[in-house]
Amino acid sequence: MDRRRFLQSSALVGLSGPALTAAWASAGGDTVPDAAPAPAQGNVQHAEASAERLAKVRAAALALQRRDWEQGSLAQAFLEAGDMEQVILFSKAALVLKVPDGRMAVVGEGSPTDPAMGGEAYWRAGQVTGDATLQRAVQDMLQWLLDRAPRAQDGTLYHVFQRPEVWSDGFNGAPPFLAATGHYDEAVRQIDGFKRRLWNPEKKLLAHIASDDKNLQAAQPEFFGTGNGWAAAGVARVIRTLPASRESDRKRLAEFVRDIADGCLAFQRSDGLFHNIVDRPATFVETNLAQMLAFALYTGVKGGWLPASYFEAAERMRKAAEEKVDSFGFVQGVCGAPGFDSSGVSTEGQAFFLMMEAAAAKLA
C-alpha cells in the first residue's frame, strides 16, 4: 500500500499509537523497533501501578521544554515504545526549527551532532508517512553529518563548533542514525574514533570530553555517569541495526558494551544507582545512568549478544529508577537540566525511563 494513502486512511478510521504501528506492519510497511507488548498476566495491581507510573512519566516528558538532543531523545523513546503517532508528531515538529545547514530541531546555535539523536526516529517517520518534505529534511541532516559537520583529520566528528572536542554523548548521536540509514562503515568508524579518545581500559570507563587540542583546558577526563550511559545505549542501538553480514563488528561492539557495563557495575551503589562521577562517591547520586545502562543490557539480552546473566543487573537498576519517579511523573535525581551539574530532572531522564521500560517489556 502507498504510504500516503495508508496514513490518510488510518486517520480516517481513527488509528493511532500502537494501532497505527500494527496497521502499518500489516500493510507491508518497513519495520520499526518492536512495540512493547501488553503486560503479562500476574499481579494485576502491580501492572496497573506500573502502567499509571509510565503514563505519568510520559506526560511529564511531554511537558518539559526541549533542545535538539532532547527532542531527538524523546522521539527515539516513543519509537522504542512503538508509538508511531508521537514519533511522527515529534518529527514534524523538528522541521519547524530546521536550520540551513540541515540540522533539525535546533535551538540557538546547537551542536554539530546532537540533532542526530533524533535521526533514526525522524527517518522512520519519513518512511511511514511518505512525507517528501520530512524525507528531504532527514536526508539533509544525514548529508550534514557525512560531508560538512566539523571533524578531526581521521574523520571523527566533533561535538561542539567552538573547539575540537569529542564527547561521550556522541555515541548516541551520529552512529545510530548512520547505522539506521545503512551507513554501517561510517557508524562503526565514528564509534571507534570516539573510543580511541575517551576509553580508559584500566577503569573500563569513558571520559566525558577529550580535546584534540592538548593546550585547551576544557576537556573533562572524569568518568561522567550519563556519558557512559549515552555510549552504552548508542552502541547497543548500532549493534541492533547492523546486518548479520557484519558479525565481526557486532561481536566487537558487543564486547565494548559489556566492558562499559562491567566498568560501571564495579562502582554501583547498594541501592542500585551510581554517583554522577562514577568512581567518586563524593559526587551526587544520579538516576539516569541506571536507566541508560538497563536499556542497553535489556537490548543486548533480547538480541542475544549479551549473556542472560545481565538481565538481573538490568532489573536491579530498573527497580531503583522506578522508585525515583515522583507523584507528578518526573524522574528525580537525574543529572538535571539546564546545567547538568546537579541533581534534578531532565527530558533525557524522562526519555530513558520510557526506553528502559519499553526494552524490559520486550523481554516479558
C-alpha positions as CSV (number, residue, x, y, z in Angstrom):
1,M,0.0,0.0,0.0
2,D,1.2,3.6,-0.8
3,R,2.4,5.2,2.5
4,R,0.4,8.4,2.0
5,R,-2.8,6.5,1.3
6,F,-2.1,4.3,4.3
7,L,-1.7,7.2,6.7
8,Q,-4.7,9.1,5.3
9,S,-6.9,6.0,5.7
10,S,-5.5,5.4,9.1
11,A,-6.5,8.9,10.2
12,L,-10.0,8.5,8.8
13,V,-10.6,5.3,10.8
14,G,-9.0,6.7,13.9
15,L,-5.9,4.6,14.2
16,S,-3.2,6.0,16.5
17,G,-0.3,4.9,18.7
18,P,0.4,1.1,18.8
19,A,-2.6,0.5,16.5
20,L,-1.0,2.7,13.8
21,T,2.2,0.7,14.1
22,A,0.4,-2.6,13.8
23,A,-1.6,-1.5,10.9
24,W,1.4,-0.2,9.0
25,A,3.2,-3.5,9.6
26,S,0.2,-5.5,8.3
27,A,0.1,-3.2,5.3
28,G,3.6,-4.3,4.3
29,G,5.4,-1.3,5.7
30,D,9.0,-1.2,6.8
31,T,9.7,-2.5,10.3
32,V,10.3,-0.3,13.4
33,P,11.7,-1.5,16.8
34,D,9.3,-3.9,18.4
35,A,6.4,-2.3,20.2
36,A,6.2,-3.1,23.9
37,P,3.7,-5.9,24.4
38,A,0.8,-5.8,26.9
39,P,1.8,-6.8,30.5
40,A,1.9,-10.5,31.2
41,Q,-0.8,-11.9,33.4
42,G,0.2,-11.8,37.1
43,N,-0.2,-9.3,39.8
44,V,-3.0,-7.0,38.4
45,Q,-2.5,-4.3,41.0
46,H,1.3,-4.2,40.2
47,A,0.6,-4.0,36.5
48,E,-1.9,-1.2,37.0
49,A,0.5,0.8,39.2
50,S,3.3,0.3,36.6
51,A,1.0,1.5,33.8
52,E,-0.1,4.5,35.8
53,R,3.6,5.4,36.6
54,L,4.5,5.0,32.9
55,A,1.7,7.3,31.8
56,K,2.8,10.0,34.3
57,V,6.4,9.8,33.2
58,R,5.2,10.1,29.6
59,A,3.0,13.2,30.4
60,A,5.8,14.8,32.4
61,A,8.2,14.3,29.5
62,L,5.9,16.0,27.0
63,A,5.6,19.0,29.4
64,L,9.3,19.7,29.5
65,Q,11.0,22.2,27.2
66,R,13.4,20.7,24.8
67,R,16.5,21.4,22.8
68,D,17.9,19.5,19.8
69,W,19.2,16.3,21.6
70,E,16.2,16.3,24.0
71,Q,13.7,16.5,21.1
72,G,15.5,13.6,19.5
73,S,15.9,11.5,22.6
74,L,12.2,11.7,23.4
75,A,11.3,10.9,19.7
76,Q,13.5,7.8,20.0
77,A,11.9,6.8,23.2
78,F,8.5,6.9,21.5
79,L,9.9,4.8,18.7
80,E,11.2,2.2,21.1
81,A,7.7,2.1,22.6
82,G,6.1,1.6,19.2
83,D,4.2,4.8,19.4
84,M,4.4,5.9,15.8
85,E,1.8,8.6,16.2
86,Q,4.1,10.5,18.6
87,V,7.2,9.8,16.5
88,I,5.5,11.4,13.5
89,L,4.4,14.4,15.5
90,F,7.9,14.9,17.0
91,S,9.5,14.6,13.6
92,K,7.1,17.1,12.1
93,A,7.8,19.5,15.0
94,A,11.6,19.0,14.4
95,L,11.1,20.5,10.9
96,V,10.0,23.8,12.5
97,L,13.5,24.5,13.8
98,K,15.5,23.1,10.9
99,V,18.5,25.3,10.1
100,P,20.0,25.9,6.6
101,D,22.9,23.6,7.2
102,G,20.5,20.6,7.5
103,R,20.3,20.1,11.2
104,M,16.8,19.6,12.7
105,A,15.2,20.8,16.0
106,V,18.0,23.3,16.6
107,V,17.5,25.9,19.4
108,G,20.2,28.7,19.3
109,E,23.5,27.6,17.7
110,G,23.0,24.0,18.8
111,S,25.6,21.2,18.4
112,P,27.0,19.7,15.2
113,T,25.9,16.2,16.2
114,D,23.3,16.5,19.0
115,P,20.4,16.8,16.5
116,A,21.3,13.3,15.2
117,M,19.9,11.8,18.4
118,G,16.5,12.0,16.7
119,G,17.8,10.9,13.3
120,E,16.6,7.4,13.4
121,A,13.1,8.4,14.7
122,Y,12.8,11.2,12.1
123,W,13.9,8.8,9.3
124,R,11.3,6.2,10.4
125,A,8.6,8.8,10.4
126,G,9.6,9.8,6.9
127,Q,9.3,6.1,5.8
128,V,5.9,5.6,7.4
129,T,4.3,8.8,6.2
130,G,5.9,9.1,2.8
131,D,6.2,12.9,3.6
132,A,8.6,14.2,0.9
133,T,9.4,17.3,3.0
134,L,10.3,15.3,6.0
135,Q,12.3,12.8,3.9
136,R,14.3,15.6,2.3
137,A,15.0,17.2,5.7
138,V,16.3,13.9,7.1
139,Q,18.5,13.4,4.1
140,D,19.8,17.0,4.5
141,M,20.8,16.2,8.1
142,L,22.4,13.0,7.0
143,Q,24.5,14.8,4.4
144,W,25.5,17.4,7.0
145,L,27.0,14.6,9.1
146,L,28.6,12.8,6.2
147,D,30.1,15.8,4.4
148,R,30.0,19.1,6.3
149,A,30.0,18.7,10.1
150,P,33.3,19.7,11.8
151,R,35.6,16.7,12.3
152,A,39.1,15.6,13.1
153,Q,41.6,14.6,10.4
154,D,40.7,11.0,11.0
155,G,37.0,11.8,10.3
156,T,35.8,11.6,13.9
157,L,33.0,14.1,14.4
158,Y,33.4,16.9,16.9
159,H,30.6,17.6,19.4
160,V,30.9,21.4,19.5
161,F,31.6,24.2,17.0
162,Q,34.0,26.2,19.0
163,R,36.6,23.6,20.0
164,P,38.0,20.3,18.6
165,E,36.2,18.2,21.2
166,V,34.8,14.7,21.2
167,W,32.1,14.0,23.9
168,S,30.9,10.6,25.1
169,D,27.4,11.9,24.4
170,G,28.3,11.5,20.7
171,F,28.0,7.7,20.8
172,N,24.2,8.1,20.9
173,G,24.1,10.8,18.2
174,A,25.5,10.2,14.7
175,P,26.3,6.4,14.9
176,P,22.7,5.1,15.5
177,F,21.4,7.5,12.8
178,L,24.1,6.4,10.3
179,A,23.5,2.8,11.0
180,A,19.7,3.1,10.6
181,T,20.2,4.7,7.2
182,G,22.6,1.9,6.1
183,H,25.9,3.8,6.5
184,Y,27.4,0.9,8.5
185,D,31.1,1.6,7.9
186,E,30.7,5.3,8.9
187,A,28.7,4.4,12.1
188,V,31.4,1.9,13.2
189,R,34.2,4.4,12.3
190,Q,32.6,7.1,14.5
191,I,32.3,4.7,17.4
192,D,36.0,3.7,17.0
193,G,37.1,7.3,16.8
194,F,35.2,8.3,20.0
195,K,36.5,5.2,21.8
196,R,40.2,5.9,20.9
197,R,39.9,9.3,22.6
198,L,37.7,8.6,25.6
199,W,38.2,5.0,26.7
200,N,40.2,4.1,29.9
201,P,41.0,0.4,29.6
202,E,42.1,0.1,33.2
203,K,38.9,1.5,34.7
204,K,36.7,0.2,31.8
205,L,35.0,3.6,31.7
206,L,34.8,6.5,29.3
207,A,36.0,10.1,30.0
208,H,33.3,12.7,29.2
209,I,35.3,15.0,26.9
210,A,38.6,14.7,25.1
211,S,40.2,17.5,23.1
212,D,42.3,17.2,20.0
213,D,44.0,20.5,21.1
214,K,46.1,19.5,24.1
215,N,46.6,23.1,25.0
216,L,42.9,23.6,25.8
217,Q,41.7,23.2,29.4
218,A,38.0,22.4,28.6
219,A,38.5,18.6,28.3
220,Q,36.9,16.6,31.1
221,P,38.7,13.3,31.9
222,E,36.2,12.5,34.6
223,F,34.0,9.4,34.2
224,F,30.7,11.1,33.9
225,G,27.9,8.6,34.6
226,T,25.5,9.6,31.9
227,G,28.3,9.9,29.4
228,N,28.9,6.2,29.9
229,G,25.2,5.7,29.6
230,W,25.0,7.5,26.3
231,A,27.7,5.3,25.0
232,A,26.2,2.0,26.1
233,A,22.8,2.9,24.8
234,G,24.0,4.3,21.5
235,V,26.3,1.4,20.7
236,A,23.5,-1.1,21.6
237,R,21.3,0.6,19.1
238,V,24.0,0.3,16.4
239,I,24.5,-3.4,17.2
240,R,20.8,-4.0,16.9
241,T,20.8,-2.4,13.4
242,L,23.9,-4.0,11.9
243,P,23.1,-6.8,9.5
244,A,24.2,-10.4,10.0
245,S,26.9,-9.9,7.4
246,R,28.6,-7.5,9.9
247,E,29.0,-10.2,12.6
248,S,32.6,-9.3,13.4
249,D,31.6,-5.7,14.1
250,R,28.7,-6.9,16.1
251,K,30.8,-9.1,18.3
252,R,33.5,-6.4,18.8
253,L,30.9,-3.7,19.7
254,A,29.1,-6.1,22.0
255,E,32.3,-6.6,23.9
256,F,32.6,-2.9,24.2
257,V,29.1,-2.5,25.7
258,R,29.9,-5.4,28.1
259,D,33.1,-3.7,29.1
260,I,31.2,-0.4,29.8
261,A,28.6,-2.2,31.8
262,D,31.2,-4.1,33.9
263,G,33.1,-0.9,34.4
264,C,30.1,0.9,35.7
265,L,28.7,-2.0,37.8
266,A,32.0,-2.2,39.7
267,F,31.0,1.2,41.2
268,Q,27.3,0.5,41.7
269,R,25.8,1.6,45.0
270,S,23.9,-0.7,47.2
271,D,20.6,1.0,46.2
272,G,21.2,0.1,42.5
273,L,22.2,3.6,41.4
274,F,25.5,5.3,40.7
275,H,27.3,8.5,41.5
276,N,27.4,11.3,38.9
277,I,31.1,10.8,38.5
278,V,31.0,7.1,38.6
279,D,34.2,6.5,40.7
280,R,33.8,9.5,43.0
281,P,31.4,8.8,46.0
282,A,31.6,12.5,47.0
283,T,29.5,13.4,43.9
284,F,25.7,13.3,44.0
285,V,23.7,10.1,43.5
286,E,22.4,10.0,39.9
287,T,19.5,8.1,38.4
288,N,19.8,8.2,34.7
289,L,22.9,6.1,34.2
290,A,21.0,3.2,35.7
291,Q,18.2,3.7,33.2
292,M,20.5,4.1,30.2
293,L,22.5,1.0,31.2
294,A,19.4,-1.0,31.8
295,F,18.1,-0.2,28.4
296,A,21.4,-1.3,26.8
297,L,21.5,-4.5,28.8
298,Y,17.9,-5.4,28.1
299,T,18.6,-4.7,24.4
300,G,21.7,-6.9,24.4
301,V,19.9,-9.8,26.2
302,K,17.0,-9.6,23.8
303,G,19.3,-9.5,20.8
304,G,21.3,-12.5,22.1
305,W,24.6,-10.6,22.1
306,L,24.9,-10.2,25.8
307,P,24.7,-13.2,28.3
308,A,21.3,-13.7,30.0
309,S,23.1,-13.0,33.3
310,Y,23.0,-9.3,32.6
311,F,19.2,-9.4,32.9
312,E,19.4,-9.4,36.7
313,A,21.7,-6.4,36.7
314,A,19.2,-4.6,34.5
315,E,16.3,-5.5,36.7
316,R,18.0,-4.1,39.8
317,M,18.7,-0.8,38.1
318,R,15.2,-0.6,36.7
319,K,13.7,-1.1,40.2
320,A,16.0,1.6,41.6
321,A,15.0,4.0,38.8
322,E,11.3,3.3,39.2
323,E,11.5,4.3,42.9
324,K,12.7,7.7,41.8
325,V,9.5,8.7,40.0
326,D,7.6,11.3,41.9
327,S,3.8,11.8,42.1
328,F,3.9,14.0,39.0
329,G,5.8,11.6,36.9
330,F,9.2,13.3,37.0
331,V,12.2,11.0,37.3
332,Q,14.0,12.6,40.2
333,G,17.8,12.6,40.8
334,V,19.0,12.5,37.2
335,C,21.8,14.8,36.1
336,G,19.5,17.8,35.8
337,A,18.8,20.4,33.2
338,P,19.7,23.0,32.3
339,G,23.3,22.9,33.5
340,F,23.7,19.1,34.0
341,D,25.9,19.7,37.0
342,S,23.5,18.9,39.8
343,S,20.7,16.5,40.7
344,G,17.3,17.3,39.2
345,V,15.1,16.4,36.3
346,S,15.6,16.4,32.5
347,T,14.0,15.4,29.3
348,E,16.7,12.8,28.7
349,G,16.0,11.3,32.1
350,Q,12.3,11.0,31.2
351,A,13.2,9.6,27.7
352,F,15.4,6.9,29.1
353,F,12.9,5.8,31.7
354,L,10.5,5.2,28.7
355,M,13.2,3.5,26.7
356,M,14.2,1.3,29.7
357,E,10.5,0.3,30.3
358,A,10.0,-0.5,26.6
359,A,13.1,-2.6,26.4
360,A,12.1,-4.5,29.6
361,A,8.6,-5.2,28.2
362,K,10.1,-6.8,25.1
363,L,11.6,-9.5,27.4
364,A,8.4,-10.1,29.4
